[in-house]
Each structure stands twice: as structure tokens, then as C-alpha cells.
């Protein structure tokens, strides 16, 4: 009985290790796809990666592959131009932290969210001057 149990445990472990290795290889290959300078070559490489990831039989990897495909144009723009939204995102995150610090805490998440919308929403809170009426 012990030998059969050990054999099944070993088979399960082998399967897990193989899945982990496959996921790791797919991840590492995706990391190498950021070095292209040509749009068409980058697109071919990302679509080749997508096909591999979708056929991987690993549901978390397939989920990421679907997300990559739905955002492929933006990814290709970032790959080829090297431009990201990191600066804008960093500025927004620091503004949110400043709002949080200045308030010294909020009673609940809804109030915090409202403060973020209020301060960062770009609303014009001042009334517009009334248009001058002229009798002509």
C-alpha cells in the first residue's frame, strides 16, 4: 500500500513540476519580447507567444494570454516606442497619497473615494459668469 501511495505522490509531484516549468518558460519568453524595435516583428513574436500560452493547458497562463491579446496594440506601442504610462500613474498615485495624508484618514472607503474624485476629477467648481444681454 505504501509503495503505491508513494508512486501516486511522485506522479502528482512530477505533474506539478512540469506545469510549473512550462509556466516559467512561457513567462521568461514573454519577458524577452520587450526588446523589439520593429512593429511587425514584435507583433509576430507576441502572437507566436500568445499561441503557445493558449495551448499550454494552464488556465492562469491562458487568462493572461487573453488579456495580452486584448491589449496587444497598446503593448506593441510600448514595445516599439518604449513609452509607458508610468510617469502619469506615479503622479496620480502620489496625489492620492497626499490626499490621504492631508485628511489624516477617512471614516470609510466611500469617503476616501469621494475625496479622490473631488480633488483629481478635473471638475470646474466655479460658476460661469452670466452672458451679457444686449438689446439690439
C-alpha positions, 0 to 999 in steps of 0.5 A: 500500500505504501509503495503505491501511495508513494508512486501516486505522490511522485506522479502528482509531484512530477505533474506539478513540476512540469506545469510549473516549468512550462509556466516559467518558460512561457513567462521568461519568453514573454519577458524577452519580447520587450526588446523589439524595435520593429512593429511587425516583428514584435507583433509576430513574436507576441502572437507566436507567444500568445499561441503557445500560452493558449495551448499550454493547458494552464488556465492562469497562463491562458487568462493572461494570454487573453488579456495580452491579446486584448491589449496587444496594440497598446503593448506593441506601442510600448514595445516599439516606442518604449513609452509607458504610462508610468510617469502619469500613474506615479503622479496620480498615485502620489496625489492620492497619497497626499490626499490621504495624508492631508485628511489624516484618514477617512471614516470609510472607503466611500469617503476616501473615494469621494475625496479622490474624485473631488480633488483629481476629477478635473471638475470646474467648481466655479460658476460661469459668469452670466452672458451679457444681454444686449438689446439690439 
